[in-house]
Amino acid sequence: MSNVHFLREPAPVSAEHDERRRELFARAEALSNDLARRGAELDRVGAPPREEIEALRQAGLLTALHSPEIGGAGLNWVDGLRLVRIVARGESSIGQLLGYHYVNSQYVYWAAADPRQAWVLGAETVERQLYWGAAVNPRDPGLTLERRGAHYVLNGRKTFSTGAHVSDRINVNATLDGKIANFVVSTDRPGYVANDDWDNIGQRLSDSGSVEFRDFPVYGRDFIQPLADPSDPPPVLATFNTPLIQLVFVNFYLGTAEGALSSALDYVRSTTRPWVTSGVERASDDPYILEAIGELKTNLKASVALADAAAAAVDAALSHGAPVTLEARGAAAIEAYAAKVHSTHVALDVTARVFELMGARATAGHYRFDRYWRNVRTHTLHDPVAYKAREVGDFALNGRIPPVSLYS
């Protein structure tokens, strides 16, 4: 029986591994291109992305990070996050959903007290191509467990649960007799209610509405950790979900910005008219448009490089397994948070300034070019970027690693 540490190890370099990796990247590019073609209409409708999740499933992207021993592709986190970025170029919400799935489905390998349980859950995920979500928002502590006969029942409401309608499995935290319970459940049990109340200006396909649990059955086999006192520090390995989810944010912000710039360049080539005093016949020869494109492209390339370097740092720390220290985790997390600060500013800038390249006619509603900015603006408010900058500064000046939480 393989153990959790093995499942975290990257696949050995081989021709077969390289070929599978290339196939996954090619499929992600094709899927992203299809999403981009349909992006304006998808944003207008804003329906739960069932077809889009099925497309991720059919492309094999949901199991990209799982071990080859159980049928996964064995990609590392650098590649996994690049896949998120590629998909987000076509549709930001789908990139977000893919990244959330990666963190939620891998979390059991770091957190499960019993390696055999992690193995079973991982193998089932690969075999059935399951999509994983979560109901763990720490600022919305509304879930309680109580014993009822031979099992438990879960009750309460989470205001936000990304992938609410499309998740097959979810990680859940709840309180039980004053203790914290951490478990994994299937969403097809009675008492799971996903509400259609996601009405934000952006990430309209992220399916991030509220969920309710009404006497939802939970069994002893669902628990992945022993009950813990709220003040008990978690195992260090189990806290890597935070820097990794922050890197998911980084990469779908950047993918969204890349998609916005790509759409803008197409529009400039085909539609934008040169300004009357420009002295050129084509907008694509306007020196000010060229300068602006150069600045935006350069800033994006720098932020992408920072994102990949941060992913490599977190992946390297994670590869140490259970012996990883809090200091190593903190130093790697700082790399992720620096990338978060930079990508936030760059993505907001790019998605707003593309209109300067395209001109006034590009603001017509049917283009929905504003969706790129709306998507980034909506999600970058998830947690204040100023606090991430503060953590990076505190580490640089005082050597303090950030306190462990679901936000840092």
Number of C-alpha atoms within 10 A of each C-alpha: 6 12 14 23 15 14 23 22 19 18 20 12 8 9 9 11 16 15 10 18 17 12 14 21 19 15 20 25 17 16 19 26 18 14 21 22 12 13 21 19 14 17 21 13 10 17 14 21 20 14 10 17 21 15 16 21 16 12 19 19 23 27 29 24 24 27 22 18 13 19 15 22 25 25 25 21 24 18 19 23 26 22 26 31 32 27 35 30 31 29 34 35 28 27 28 29 30 28 29 24 25 28 22 21 27 21 18 24 28 23 23 20 16 14 19 15 19 24 20 11 17 24 18 13 22 21 13 10 18 21 26 29 28 23 25 20 16 12 9 12 16 18 19 20 23 17 14 11 7 8 12 17 18 23 18 16 20 20 19 20 25 25 32 27 23 23 22 18 21 23 21 19 22 21 20 17 11 13 16 20 21 20 22 23 20 16 20 11 11 12 16 20 18 21 17 15 13 22 12 13 13 22 25 25 26 26 29 25 21 21 22 22 19 15 17 19 20 22 14 10 11 15 20 21 16 13 16 16 13 12 8 9 11 15 16 21 22 17 20 25 22 18 28 25 21 20 29 29 28 33 33 34 34 32 29 30 32 26 25 26 24 16 17 25 18 12 16 22 14 12 17 20 17 18 13 8 6 13 11 14 12 16 21 20 15 17 13 14 18 13 12 16 20 12 12 20 16 12 18 23 13 13 25 22 12 20 28 20 16 26 29 19 21 25 20 16 19 25 17 15 19 15 11 15 14 17 13 17 23 23 19 23 29 26 21 32 27 22 28 28 21 21 28 21 16 20 29 21 17 25 28 19 18 27 18 14 23 22 17 10 12 21 13 10 10 10 13 16 21 19 23 30 23 19 27 27 20 14 18 20 10 10 12 11 18 10 14 21 18 15 22 25 15 15 16 12 9 9 12 15 21 22 11 18 13 16 18 22
